Amino acid sequence: MPTSDDFRDALRSQLRAAELGGLPHVEINAGELHRKLGGYPGTNHQMPICCQVMEQERRALDETISGPPSGKGASLTVRYRLPR
Protein backbone atom coordinates (compact mmCIF):
# COMPACT_ATOMS: atom_id res chain seq x y z
CA MET A 1 0.00 0.00 0.00
CA PRO A 2 1.23 3.52 -0.74
CA THR A 3 2.50 5.60 2.16
CA SER A 4 2.19 9.33 2.75
CA ASP A 5 5.72 9.73 1.36
CA ASP A 6 4.68 7.85 -1.80
CA PHE A 7 1.68 10.15 -2.26
CA ARG A 8 3.79 13.24 -1.57
CA ASP A 9 6.46 12.18 -4.07
CA ALA A 10 3.87 11.44 -6.75
CA LEU A 11 2.03 14.71 -6.15
CA ARG A 12 5.20 16.78 -6.23
CA SER A 13 6.28 15.00 -9.40
CA GLN A 14 3.02 16.02 -11.12
CA LEU A 15 3.43 19.58 -9.86
CA ARG A 16 7.02 19.75 -11.19
CA ALA A 17 6.00 18.37 -14.58
CA ALA A 18 3.20 20.91 -14.93
CA GLU A 19 5.51 23.71 -13.80
CA LEU A 20 8.18 22.71 -16.31
CA GLY A 21 5.45 22.67 -18.96
CA GLY A 22 4.79 26.34 -18.22
CA LEU A 23 1.25 25.83 -16.97
CA PRO A 24 -0.33 28.47 -14.71
CA HIS A 25 -1.99 25.75 -12.60
CA VAL A 26 -2.71 22.04 -12.49
CA GLU A 27 -5.75 20.22 -11.15
CA ILE A 28 -5.05 16.97 -9.34
CA ASN A 29 -7.72 14.48 -8.37
CA ALA A 30 -7.23 12.20 -5.35
CA GLY A 31 -8.80 9.17 -7.03
CA GLU A 32 -6.50 9.45 -10.04
CA LEU A 33 -3.43 10.05 -7.87
CA HIS A 34 -4.21 6.99 -5.73
CA ARG A 35 -4.92 4.79 -8.78
CA LYS A 36 -1.48 5.62 -10.20
CA LEU A 37 0.15 4.33 -7.03
CA GLY A 38 -2.10 1.29 -6.71
CA GLY A 39 -4.41 -0.01 -4.02
CA TYR A 40 -7.45 1.98 -5.14
CA PRO A 41 -10.14 1.01 -5.43
CA GLY A 42 -9.86 -1.74 -2.88
CA THR A 43 -10.73 -2.69 0.65
CA ASN A 44 -7.36 -1.55 2.03
CA HIS A 45 -7.14 1.77 0.18
CA GLN A 46 -5.27 4.71 1.66
CA MET A 47 -7.57 7.48 0.39
CA PRO A 48 -7.62 9.41 3.69
CA ILE A 49 -3.82 9.58 3.63
CA CYS A 50 -3.81 10.61 -0.05
CA CYS A 51 -6.25 13.46 0.68
CA GLN A 52 -4.32 14.51 3.76
CA VAL A 53 -1.13 14.84 1.72
CA MET A 54 -2.97 16.81 -0.96
CA GLU A 55 -4.22 19.22 1.72
CA GLN A 56 -0.77 19.50 3.31
CA GLU A 57 0.69 20.56 -0.05
CA ARG A 58 -1.87 23.34 -0.52
CA ARG A 59 -0.72 26.95 -0.49
CA ALA A 60 -2.66 30.18 -0.03
CA LEU A 61 -3.77 30.58 -3.66
CA ASP A 62 -4.58 26.91 -4.27
CA GLU A 63 -8.25 25.98 -4.25
CA THR A 64 -10.47 22.97 -3.86
CA ILE A 65 -12.42 22.47 -7.08
CA SER A 66 -14.57 19.61 -5.81
CA GLY A 67 -14.70 17.09 -3.02
CA PRO A 68 -16.89 15.10 -0.70
CA PRO A 69 -18.43 16.65 2.43
CA SER A 70 -15.84 14.92 4.62
CA GLY A 71 -13.03 16.37 2.54
CA LYS A 72 -11.41 12.97 2.22
CA GLY A 73 -12.53 11.00 -0.82
CA ALA A 74 -11.74 10.11 -4.41
CA SER A 75 -13.60 13.13 -5.76
CA LEU A 76 -11.27 15.61 -4.03
CA THR A 77 -9.77 17.81 -6.74
CA VAL A 78 -7.37 20.63 -5.96
CA ARG A 79 -6.17 23.34 -8.34
CA TYR A 80 -2.56 24.02 -7.45
CA ARG A 81 -1.22 27.37 -8.69
CA LEU A 82 2.14 27.38 -10.41
CA PRO A 83 4.96 28.11 -10.07
CA ARG A 84 5.33 26.66 -6.61
N, C-alpha and C positions, 0 to 999 in steps of 0.2 A: 504494500500500500504506500502511496506517496506521503511524504512527510511535509511539514510546513516549509522546510528548506527546499524541497523539491518544487513545491508550488511557487515559492518566492523566486527561485532560479528561472523557472519557466516563464513567469510573469515578467520578470525583468528582461529576459531574452526577447520577448515580444515587444516590450517597450523600446528596447535598444534598436531592434530591427525597424520599427516604425519611425523612430527618431532619425536613423540613418537614411531612411527613405524620404525624409523631408516632410513628413506629415505634420499637420498642426495638432492632431490628437489621434487617439486610437481607442476604439471601444472593445473591451474584453469581457466575455461572458464566462461566468463561473462553470457552467456545464461543459462548455467547449474546452476550457482550460483543464478541467478534471479529466475529461475523456482523453485528451492528448497524453496524460500521464498514466492513464489506466485506472481501473477499479471503479469506474462509474459508467453506467449505472451498475449497482450491485448491492448486496446486503451489507457489505463492510465498507461502503464508500466513506470518503473523508471530506464531504462537501462542507461541513461547518468549518473545518480547518482551511480549506480553499478560500472560502468567503472571508474568513478572518484575515488571511494574508492579503487578499485584495483590498480590504478596508485599511489595513496597516500601511499599505503602499500609497494610499490616497494622499493628495496634497490639497491645499486650499482651493485651487481652481478646478479640481477634478469634480465630476458629478455622477451621481447614480442615475442611470437612464431608466432602468427598470429593476424590479426585484420583488421577492415575496414579502408579506407583512413582517415576518420574523427577521428579514434581512439576510438570512442564511439559506440559500437554495440555488438550484441550477439556473434559475431565471435572472439572478443578479448580473447586471451589466453595468460596468463603470466606464465612463469616458475619461481617459487620462489625457491631460493636456501635455503637449510636447513643446519645446524640449524639457526634459526633466531637470 
